[in-house]
Amino acid sequence: MNEFELLIDLHRYNQRQGPGGVGETEKAIGLTGLENEENLNMADIGCGSGGQTLTLAKKLDGHITAVDLFPEFLEELKVRSGKEGLDHRISTLTASMDDLPFGEEEFDLIWSEGAIYLMGFEKGITKWIQHLKPGGILAVSDISWITDKRPDALEKFWAEECPEIDTVDAKLKVLETQGYAPLGHFILPEDCWIENYYRPLQESHDTFLERQGHSNEARELVKLDTHEYEMYLQYKEHYSYGFYVAKKL
Ligand SMILES: C[S@@+](CC[C@H](N)C(=O)[O-])C[C@H]1O[C@@H](n2cnc3c(N)ncnc32)[C@H](O)[C@@H]1O
């Protein structure tokens, strides 16, 4: 298995592939002001197995195009949406977030939880704005500093993992300079990281290693994953995901 196949096998059976939570998705939906609108056209980019997609489908009226680079996650999403009777509301699309096959001004809402860092926050919001209708809403969560000063070891770790990590104010400024009016933002609490993401992932390590015959590559991935969790436990007062909701001007 190559690196991507291993990552998919590690993550695909979990409810979420990144930090987040149902309550936080609902809170961000509240900030969009779209709850009483009908027949919305929505996209969920980097949806994974659809943790947040299902919440969107339950809370907002209309259709969601759920996009991910890896069809394996979309297969999981199809199973989950079928079980909840939401499959007629969600279509899946295998595509890359930096080359979306969408037209101009198609969507009322573009959603993306924990994924925009893969192409970069500024590049992502700048490219995606063309697909929003005038006045359309963007809701993204992205890794953010929540303190002014950080230990060097932590800065170094995130500079390698995600060079665009920045303060909440800096993220809001980027939104403003790229044609959005911020409507609201908040920081994901600890349980979104530990209860909803890291702990289930840690608990899945044994079965993952068994499926992978305890290969060196699989053991290395488990080690990296555990290191990231330990970094979070040690330094969690310094960073989290910021959830940013903004309107296209
Ligand atoms: C950290 S996970 C977040 C998944 C989900 N939104 C959640 O919060 O549970 C990032 C997701 O982005 C997807 N992804 C990675 N590169 C991508 C790309 N270039 N285009 C679209 N999706 C991508 C991954 O497959 C993964 O599902």
The ligand as a MOL file (V3000), in Angstrom:
LIG
                    3D

  0  0  0     0  0            999 V3000
M  V30 BEGIN CTAB
M  V30 COUNTS 27 29 0 0 0
M  V30 BEGIN ATOM
M  V30 1 C -8.7800 16.3550 7.7620 0
M  V30 2 S -9.8890 15.5840 6.6570 0 CHG=1
M  V30 3 C -11.4290 16.3900 7.0480 0
M  V30 4 C -12.6180 15.5660 6.6390 0
M  V30 5 C -13.9810 16.0670 7.1090 0
M  V30 6 N -14.2940 17.3620 6.5880 0
M  V30 7 C -14.0420 16.0800 8.6190 0
M  V30 8 O -13.9020 17.1580 9.2150 0
M  V30 9 O -14.2150 15.0000 9.2000 0 CHG=-1
M  V30 10 C -9.4470 16.2820 5.0950 0
M  V30 11 C -10.2340 15.6660 3.9230 0
M  V30 12 O -9.7810 16.2780 2.7080 0
M  V30 13 C -9.6610 15.2850 1.7170 0
M  V30 14 N -8.6900 15.7620 0.7050 0
M  V30 15 C -7.3350 15.6830 0.7150 0
M  V30 16 N -6.8200 16.3000 -0.3670 0
M  V30 17 C -7.8830 16.7590 -1.0770 0
M  V30 18 C -8.0190 17.4710 -2.2970 0
M  V30 19 N -6.9570 17.8670 -2.9880 0
M  V30 20 N -9.2480 17.7490 -2.7510 0
M  V30 21 C -10.3600 17.3630 -2.0590 0
M  V30 22 N -10.3110 16.6940 -0.8880 0
M  V30 23 C -9.0910 16.4030 -0.4070 0
M  V30 24 C -9.1990 14.0510 2.4600 0
M  V30 25 O -9.4850 12.8790 1.7410 0
M  V30 26 C -10.0110 14.1750 3.7520 0
M  V30 27 O -11.2480 13.5380 3.6220 0
M  V30 END ATOM
M  V30 BEGIN BOND
M  V30 1 1 1 2
M  V30 2 1 2 3
M  V30 3 1 2 10
M  V30 4 1 3 4
M  V30 5 1 4 5
M  V30 6 1 5 6
M  V30 7 1 5 7
M  V30 8 2 7 8
M  V30 9 1 7 9
M  V30 10 1 10 11
M  V30 11 1 11 12
M  V30 12 1 11 26
M  V30 13 1 12 13
M  V30 14 1 13 14
M  V30 15 1 13 24
M  V30 16 1 14 15
M  V30 17 1 14 23
M  V30 18 2 15 16
M  V30 19 1 16 17
M  V30 20 1 17 18
M  V30 21 2 17 23
M  V30 22 1 18 19
M  V30 23 2 18 20
M  V30 24 1 20 21
M  V30 25 2 21 22
M  V30 26 1 22 23
M  V30 27 1 24 25
M  V30 28 1 24 26
M  V30 29 1 26 27
M  V30 END BOND
M  V30 END CTAB
M  END
